[in-house]
Amino acid sequence: MVLLGSFCAHAQEDAQFTAGPYLLDVTADSAVVAFSLDRPLIARVRIADGPAWREFASSQPTTFHFVQV
């Protein structure tokens, strides 16, 4: 699995990272993308999957995110 992606805070273009993003629990076919934001938001992680993009989102608005991809 190759992770090429973008990270965005839902509906808040001016949100800032306070930590990360970085990868945790990396396996051959998954990883957890971890990061912190300066305000509580739902965050989305997009990764390239061949020619398509896949999107994963955090489940709750928070400042700390651990998104399984």
Secondary structure, 3 states (H helix, E strand, C coil): CCCCEEEEECCCCCCCEEEEEEEECCCCCCCEEEEEEEEEECEEEEEEECCEEEEEECCCCEEEEEEEC
